[in-house]
Amino acid sequence: MGWNQLVALQNDPLLTGIVAGDCVYFVHTFRCGSGCGNAATTEYGAPISAVARRGNFWCTQFHPECSARVGARILENFLRLH
């Protein structure tokens, strides 16, 4: 829980304008391990999925609405996709 850095694994339109070291806010303690479909990970004792994508479906393990400027940028990017 708390602020963790994003590590982008692939160039994804949801992450446009997000740079190495940008932090987002995780509110819960459950986690999804890293695997295929990951667009970004974070480190929480081990690499875990932070952003996943399959086709035109995206999910975030963190709360963009609680993630200040970085979260606002991700939400803005999402709105531009549709």
PyRosetta script that sets phi, psi and omega in degrees:
from pyrosetta import init, pose_from_sequence

init()
pose = pose_from_sequence("MGWNQLVALQNDPLLTGIVAGDCVYFVHTFRCGSGCGNAATTEYGAPISAVARRGNFWCTQFHPECSARVGARILENFLRLH")
pose.set_psi(1, 148.0)
pose.set_omega(1, 179.0)
pose.set_phi(2, 112.2)
pose.set_psi(2, -162.6)
pose.set_omega(2, -176.8)
pose.set_phi(3, -86.4)
pose.set_psi(3, 128.1)
pose.set_omega(3, 176.9)
pose.set_phi(4, -134.1)
pose.set_psi(4, 151.2)
pose.set_omega(4, 179.9)
pose.set_phi(5, -80.2)
pose.set_psi(5, 142.1)
pose.set_omega(5, 173.4)
pose.set_phi(6, -86.8)
pose.set_psi(6, 141.3)
pose.set_omega(6, 173.3)
pose.set_phi(7, -122.0)
pose.set_psi(7, 106.6)
pose.set_omega(7, -179.0)
pose.set_phi(8, -72.0)
pose.set_psi(8, 133.6)
pose.set_omega(8, 178.9)
pose.set_phi(9, -102.9)
pose.set_psi(9, -19.8)
pose.set_omega(9, -179.5)
pose.set_phi(10, -150.3)
pose.set_psi(10, 157.6)
pose.set_omega(10, 177.0)
pose.set_phi(11, -76.1)
pose.set_psi(11, 111.2)
pose.set_omega(11, -176.7)
pose.set_phi(12, -130.0)
pose.set_psi(12, 138.0)
pose.set_omega(12, -178.1)
pose.set_phi(13, -60.5)
pose.set_psi(13, -24.6)
pose.set_omega(13, 177.6)
pose.set_phi(14, -67.5)
pose.set_psi(14, -23.8)
pose.set_omega(14, -176.3)
pose.set_phi(15, -103.0)
pose.set_psi(15, 13.0)
pose.set_omega(15, 177.8)
pose.set_phi(16, -57.8)
pose.set_psi(16, 129.7)
pose.set_omega(16, 179.2)
pose.set_phi(17, 84.3)
pose.set_psi(17, -2.5)
pose.set_omega(17, 176.9)
pose.set_phi(18, -92.1)
pose.set_psi(18, 130.2)
pose.set_omega(18, -176.3)
pose.set_phi(19, -115.6)
pose.set_psi(19, 161.1)
pose.set_omega(19, 179.2)
pose.set_phi(20, -53.2)
pose.set_psi(20, 132.2)
pose.set_omega(20, 178.6)
pose.set_phi(21, 95.3)
pose.set_psi(21, -10.4)
pose.set_omega(21, 176.3)
pose.set_phi(22, -62.9)
pose.set_psi(22, 138.8)
pose.set_omega(22, -176.9)
pose.set_phi(23, -108.9)
pose.set_psi(23, 147.8)
pose.set_omega(23, 175.4)
pose.set_phi(24, -130.9)
pose.set_psi(24, 164.4)
pose.set_omega(24, -172.0)
pose.set_phi(25, -104.8)
pose.set_psi(25, 121.3)
pose.set_omega(25, 176.3)
pose.set_phi(26, -100.0)
pose.set_psi(26, 129.3)
pose.set_omega(26, -173.4)
pose.set_phi(27, -105.0)
pose.set_psi(27, -11.0)
pose.set_omega(27, -174.1)
pose.set_phi(28, -126.0)
pose.set_psi(28, 170.7)
pose.set_omega(28, -177.0)
pose.set_phi(29, -105.4)
pose.set_psi(29, -6.5)
pose.set_omega(29, 177.1)
pose.set_phi(30, -78.5)
pose.set_psi(30, 159.9)
pose.set_omega(30, -178.0)
pose.set_phi(31, -149.3)
pose.set_psi(31, 155.1)
pose.set_omega(31, 176.0)
pose.set_phi(32, -110.9)
pose.set_psi(32, 125.9)
pose.set_omega(32, 179.6)
pose.set_phi(33, -61.5)
pose.set_psi(33, 160.2)
pose.set_omega(33, 178.7)
pose.set_phi(34, -74.3)
pose.set_psi(34, 146.8)
pose.set_omega(34, -178.9)
pose.set_phi(35, -168.8)
pose.set_psi(35, -167.4)
pose.set_omega(35, -179.1)
pose.set_phi(36, -66.6)
pose.set_psi(36, 148.8)
pose.set_omega(36, -177.7)
pose.set_phi(37, 93.1)
pose.set_psi(37, -6.4)
pose.set_omega(37, -179.8)
pose.set_phi(38, -72.7)
pose.set_psi(38, 128.7)
pose.set_omega(38, 172.4)
pose.set_phi(39, -96.4)
pose.set_psi(39, -26.1)
pose.set_omega(39, 178.1)
pose.set_phi(40, -154.9)
pose.set_psi(40, 150.5)
pose.set_omega(40, 176.4)
pose.set_phi(41, -124.9)
pose.set_psi(41, 175.1)
pose.set_omega(41, 169.3)
pose.set_phi(42, -142.0)
pose.set_psi(42, 165.7)
pose.set_omega(42, 179.5)
pose.set_phi(43, -103.2)
pose.set_psi(43, 124.8)
pose.set_omega(43, 176.6)
pose.set_phi(44, -143.7)
pose.set_psi(44, 68.4)
pose.set_omega(44, -173.0)
pose.set_phi(45, 84.1)
pose.set_psi(45, -27.0)
pose.set_omega(45, 175.9)
pose.set_phi(46, -161.6)
pose.set_psi(46, 161.1)
pose.set_omega(46, 177.2)
pose.set_phi(47, -63.8)
pose.set_psi(47, 132.0)
pose.set_omega(47, 175.6)
pose.set_phi(48, -129.1)
pose.set_psi(48, 158.1)
pose.set_omega(48, 179.2)
pose.set_phi(49, -67.9)
pose.set_psi(49, 133.3)
pose.set_omega(49, 175.1)
pose.set_phi(50, -113.2)
pose.set_psi(50, -38.2)
pose.set_omega(50, 176.4)
pose.set_phi(51, -136.2)
pose.set_psi(51, 128.7)
pose.set_omega(51, 177.6)
pose.set_phi(52, -125.6)
pose.set_psi(52, 150.6)
pose.set_omega(52, 179.7)
pose.set_phi(53, -143.4)
pose.set_psi(53, 140.5)
pose.set_omega(53, 170.3)
pose.set_phi(54, -142.2)
pose.set_psi(54, 112.3)
pose.set_omega(54, -176.6)
pose.set_phi(55, 62.1)
pose.set_psi(55, -124.0)
pose.set_omega(55, 179.4)
pose.set_phi(56, -103.0)
pose.set_psi(56, 26.4)
pose.set_omega(56, 175.2)
pose.set_phi(57, -112.3)
pose.set_psi(57, 129.2)
pose.set_omega(57, 176.6)
pose.set_phi(58, -122.9)
pose.set_psi(58, 150.4)
pose.set_omega(58, 170.5)
pose.set_phi(59, -142.6)
pose.set_psi(59, 151.0)
pose.set_omega(59, 175.6)
pose.set_phi(60, -122.1)
pose.set_psi(60, 142.2)
pose.set_omega(60, 178.5)
pose.set_phi(61, -83.6)
pose.set_psi(61, -17.4)
pose.set_omega(61, 180.0)
pose.set_phi(62, -102.2)
pose.set_psi(62, 176.7)
pose.set_omega(62, 179.5)
pose.set_phi(63, -104.5)
pose.set_psi(63, 103.5)
pose.set_omega(63, -179.3)
pose.set_phi(64, -62.1)
pose.set_psi(64, -33.3)
pose.set_omega(64, -178.1)
pose.set_phi(65, -68.6)
pose.set_psi(65, -15.5)
pose.set_omega(65, 177.6)
pose.set_phi(66, -106.3)
pose.set_psi(66, 7.0)
pose.set_omega(66, -170.7)
pose.set_phi(67, -106.4)
pose.set_psi(67, 29.7)
pose.set_omega(67, 172.6)
pose.set_phi(68, 51.6)
pose.set_psi(68, -139.4)
pose.set_omega(68, -174.5)
pose.set_phi(69, -59.6)
pose.set_psi(69, -41.6)
pose.set_omega(69, -178.0)
pose.set_phi(70, -65.5)
pose.set_psi(70, -44.6)
pose.set_omega(70, 178.1)
pose.set_phi(71, -63.4)
pose.set_psi(71, -40.0)
pose.set_omega(71, 177.5)
pose.set_phi(72, -62.6)
pose.set_psi(72, -38.5)
pose.set_omega(72, 178.7)
pose.set_phi(73, -66.3)
pose.set_psi(73, -41.5)
pose.set_omega(73, 178.9)
pose.set_phi(74, -63.5)
pose.set_psi(74, -43.0)
pose.set_omega(74, 177.8)
pose.set_phi(75, -64.6)
pose.set_psi(75, -40.4)
pose.set_omega(75, 176.4)
pose.set_phi(76, -61.5)
pose.set_psi(76, -44.0)
pose.set_omega(76, 177.5)
pose.set_phi(77, -60.1)
pose.set_psi(77, -42.3)
pose.set_omega(77, 179.8)
pose.set_phi(78, -61.3)
pose.set_psi(78, -43.6)
pose.set_omega(78, 179.9)
pose.set_phi(79, -63.6)
pose.set_psi(79, -30.9)
pose.set_omega(79, 178.7)
pose.set_phi(80, -73.4)
pose.set_psi(80, -19.3)
pose.set_omega(80, -178.7)
pose.set_phi(81, -75.6)
pose.set_psi(81, -21.9)
pose.set_omega(81, -171.9)
pose.set_phi(82, -116.5)
pose.dump_pdb("model.pdb")
